[in-house]
Amino acid sequence: MFYSKSNLFEYNECIGRGMCSIFPTISSFQEVMLIIFRTLSYYILKLEKLGEDCYEYKLHVADGVSNLISTTGYSDEQLLSLIISNYNDLIKVRKKYSQICKTKDISCKHIKLTLKLLPNMGLSDVLSLGHRFISDKNKKMSTAQKCYSELLFVAIKSVSLSLEKLFDYNIADESSIDNIIVALSLFNFSIFPVNKAKILITKLVESDLRLWKLRENVQRSTFGEISNVKVSFSTEPGKAILVSGSCLNDLYNILEYTKDVKIDIYTHGDLLIAHSFEHFRKYKNLKGHFGSSSDNCVLDFATFPGAILLSKHATQNIEFLIRGRLFTTDRIAPKGVVSVSDNDFSQVLDAAYIAKGFSKGRKKDAVFVGFDYNELNNKLDSVASDLMSGKLRHIFIFGMSNFSNEQNFYFNNFLKFMPKDCFVLSFSYHCDCDNLLYVNIANNFPLQLTVLGMLFDKISVESSKLTFFLTKCDSNTISAMISLKQHGAKNIYLANCPPTIINPAVMTSFMRLYSIKSITNAENDINDILI
């Protein structure tokens, strides 16, 4: 999220919980699911070569991979159900392949079923297999194979999630789905093919870029043009519903559902950006934004006195929260969260009426969100002109941020030590200074891409006078860095990332392979860049 200095927070969810790594359970679960998906992909490709339509199975695979990003809140029963459901798909597709081979009187080319589930196996039994698979794989793979296999899997997950977010608008991109299936099938090789992985990573990143652009276009066509608007962070007396996450469609649907009833709606997390779209501003019951960050739901949810709706693709850690007023539109609801389907928000509304609501309300500073296209374009024209004339020496681009203590300290110092003949285009940190342009797009990645596209129309991404700082680690981080490198970006710095996105050792190898630097000391980094 992006806030004025008074709203910056010191602890994100990861730090607040005292744990910034992936549970061994989740690692083993993901390994088991990877084995299922890679084997399923093998048979899908075989069936397609025989002329069979496997589109529905491919959709199931893409959907299943995207679910791997948000499994931290799932119960043991849900994890086992996901494994069994996808394993049954695998067995069904494998049998179909055998039957068609028999019908066509051709020889089947089966691969060994590495994973065999028995009826009496529980989750612990399956996960112990996953742990063993991880151990065996680490022993067999070289450092390069480990690096590129994990990078490939991260890219697959990123594209799968991008597809899921487009599915919200009933848009599918078949070439991206095909790239996922082909990429997953690489994991079936006895010796992981690094060179083929490199090619597919490039294709997946290109798919991600195309999907982000498609989502930006459909956001605008669905919800109207974006403007620079002031958003209230205050609360008013009354019953209320908090909508968290990033799914604009879910917010729109519940606003439609509640437009004629006496209930206030507040956004949370990445949905701050909704206020800048024209179609959302017609709802009088959309009162404003609540909370301090997109990465710390524990305090915000605990202090909100109403019902809470987790929109699709929300990945908040909620296992330590008191349940009973949490709802979700996702097909798989975390344990203790009530599932909402077919836009029937009656249970959410009932829970909001039962809750105490805001008794007095509280006044807080408002923030500006969004941007005016013409004003932004004119400002970027001016910046580009100053760079060309030599009035500006360098342009720094601050990406979206998690606003950790470490990052707050670093970027505040960066702005303090940065020379006056340098300029910052920032999506996160800002100051009251003439040589900084702050664009608050509230973690909406497609909009960030739009703004950068406007900049690159005036200044080549290959310019040595541009330096990029990627400061928010999420499912898009790796794709974003590789995309910048593929388009010729010279200077990229990365803030420290928790290992929930990628193994730290692999991240180190990745940064070395793609010539990406780590932020160190703000003053030293500035001096190194400007040498």
Protein Blocks (a to p, Z undefined) as FASTA:
>chain_A
ZZdfklpcfbdfklmnopacdcfklmmmmmmmmmmmmmmmmmmmmmmmnopafklmmmmm
mmmmmmmmmmmmpcfklmmmmmmmmmmmmmmmmmmmmmmmmmnopacdddddfbacdfkl
cfklmmmmmmmmmmmmmmmpcfklmmmmmmmmmmmmmmmmmmmmmmmnopacfklmmmmm
mmmmmmmpmbdcfklmmmmmmmmmmmmmmmmmmmmmmmmmmnopaddddddfbdcedddd
ddehjbfklmmmmmmmmmmpccddddehjllmmmmpmklmmpmklnbdedjbfklmklmm
mmpccdcdddehiacdfklpcehiaccfbfbdcehiacdehhiaklmmmmmmmpnbjfkb
padddddedjdfklmmmmmmmmmmmmmnomambdcdddddehiaklmmmmmmmmmmpcfk
bccddfkbacddfkbccddeehpaklmmmmmmmmmmmmcfklmkbccddfbdcfklmmmm
mmmmmnopabdcdddddfklbcfklmmmmmmmnopacdfbfklmmmmmmZZ
